[in-house]
Amino acid sequence: MTGISIRSANIDDAQKIADFHVRVWRHTYQDLAPAEAFAVLNEKYRGEKWKEKLSSNDASQIVLIAEIGRRMVGIGAAGGPSESIFGDRGEIKFLYVDPDFKRRGIGRQLLARLASHLREMNYQGAALSVVKGNDLAIAFYEALNGRQAGEYIDPGPVWRSKNVVFAWDDVASLVP
């Protein structure tokens, strides 16, 4: 799709990313997450977490924003693995696309850029987790030849979601 630009995020983007994250997260998990998660994981909470992430000096980390014009239509983040189940693969930590802009290649473009970054950081493989029941995301990763590599309970701050881990042993397979 033309008109999509992808750029690295900076600290000034933190609250805008948080607002987007909350809106898309609530849409995605409306039938999966408990009410408590919706109450706690709000714009203020997410804003603080994105400020922390964007002010980190962790060179393995990248946060990307996809835009059409001035409208944020996707976000993605990657870096070193946060859980042992990811092994020595780089982790795709976030990948969200505005529901109004799905099926336009935004998720694929973000994932490719995140994978390129992980390759530059010398990760041979990539992995991510998807909440069980998020069938659209699961189908997306399966279509990209991700293989299910296990399951775990996300230790998140409120919701201990059951997750499926998808892995690509060759991170280059995600880069066109």
Steps between C-alpha positions, in 0.01 A plus 500: 500500500630843419498792739626305799804640672682324780726685737679447827311629800646746749412606852266771369286223346445315829148619583381484140624138484334426834165639385521295178613190691205522742245555223621209286564273800146553629356424158715188461437359847142615558378141528817350650636723778341538844336830602781570748753509216291759316484715813871485587665491156379848411659792315677632811650162588605428143638854464740444788609162361563643151697791651719246682548294185580800281745648750688171539862478387454139387657492151327169418162669526308673221154659496340582166195700398312447174313803373282596208520875477508608862281215622661223702386169351742257663769454762766238550782433742776242520809425703667236708294211637302572817409140584702179492247339263630728222843341532777694327263650243425869480152582623225684316352668805213698347329501162169682478316626192196727505195279429388747231828442313546123523571291191695780333851369564574718803559208737727327249703817444539563873595138563758509219659816644504352851658180364764704315588671825528166682727370225718811538517421873636154403192298591470198273133443578192690613208412726187657641202404709133523416212473745306177446173595336650785295418301189568778248855550629560125514388465136725793403810343654417157358468659153853636550627146572536553872507171682344443837792453737324467833265664743536703816311720741583868450605646836338836411412750769131400525392235254687168500404413143565163339726554200621307198860565395576531130858468381703546186841333524630713216415864567593580140190309385292795626696754301399535133 
